[in-house]
């Protein structure tokens, strides 16, 4: 059954299940803007882009929550406390908080590969990028953002694979 599921998901391209209308934020946006965007958009991860379409990182809600709920013993470390206070400053840029090495996937990758990446890396929202040869001063571009897939986008293809439909 498991092999059959993986085989069926292997026949589904990420491009067929991704969302192309992606909410993004710029690396120079403030943490206050990021928090507001999380609240308004009801998503768990927001791609950080330059020039409106080139992925440079991801801002994850879980990382923000971890900052707020750090165990008390961590706060006794002055370096950790300083890092926490500086990141949580409302006017701090998102680039100081973002994950600059996010898990990414290409549009032609299979849904089974994407499922593996999500489970193996503990992320439930993965940006879909295609190669880009653009260079932006001071920023490592991961590729051109063409979509995003969340764990909820994976449910229909998994059900189809389990039920043998499609």
Secondary structure in CASP SS format (residue, H / E / C, confidence):
PFRMAT SS
TARGET T0000
AUTHOR 0000-0000-0000
METHOD secondary structure of the structure
MODEL  1
X C 1.00
X H 1.00
X H 1.00
X H 1.00
X H 1.00
X H 1.00
X H 1.00
X H 1.00
X H 1.00
X H 1.00
X C 1.00
X C 1.00
X E 1.00
X H 1.00
X H 1.00
X H 1.00
X C 1.00
X C 1.00
X E 1.00
X C 1.00
X C 1.00
X C 1.00
X C 1.00
X E 1.00
X E 1.00
X E 1.00
X C 1.00
X C 1.00
X C 1.00
X E 1.00
X H 1.00
X H 1.00
X H 1.00
X H 1.00
X H 1.00
X H 1.00
X H 1.00
X H 1.00
X H 1.00
X H 1.00
X H 1.00
X C 1.00
X C 1.00
X C 1.00
X E 1.00
X E 1.00
X E 1.00
X E 1.00
X E 1.00
X E 1.00
X C 1.00
X C 1.00
X C 1.00
X E 1.00
X E 1.00
X E 1.00
X E 1.00
X E 1.00
X E 1.00
X E 1.00
X H 1.00
X H 1.00
X H 1.00
X H 1.00
X H 1.00
X H 1.00
X H 1.00
X H 1.00
X C 1.00
X C 1.00
X C 1.00
X H 1.00
X H 1.00
X H 1.00
X H 1.00
X H 1.00
X C 1.00
X H 1.00
X H 1.00
X H 1.00
X H 1.00
X H 1.00
X H 1.00
X H 1.00
X H 1.00
X H 1.00
X H 1.00
X C 1.00
X C 1.00
X C 1.00
X C 1.00
X C 1.00
X E 1.00
X H 1.00
X H 1.00
X H 1.00
X C 1.00
X C 1.00
X E 1.00
X C 1.00
X C 1.00
X C 1.00
X C 1.00
X E 1.00
X E 1.00
X C 1.00
X C 1.00
X C 1.00
X C 1.00
X E 1.00
X H 1.00
X H 1.00
X H 1.00
X H 1.00
X H 1.00
X H 1.00
X H 1.00
X H 1.00
X H 1.00
X H 1.00
X H 1.00
X C 1.00
X C 1.00
X C 1.00
X E 1.00
X E 1.00
X E 1.00
X E 1.00
X E 1.00
X E 1.00
X C 1.00
X C 1.00
X C 1.00
X C 1.00
X C 1.00
X E 1.00
X C 1.00
X C 1.00
X E 1.00
X C 1.00
X C 1.00
X C 1.00
X E 1.00
X E 1.00
X E 1.00
X E 1.00
X E 1.00
X E 1.00
X E 1.00
X E 1.00
X H 1.00
X H 1.00
X H 1.00
X H 1.00
X H 1.00
X H 1.00
X H 1.00
X H 1.00
X H 1.00
X H 1.00
X H 1.00
X H 1.00
X H 1.00
X C 1.00
X C 1.00
X C 1.00
END
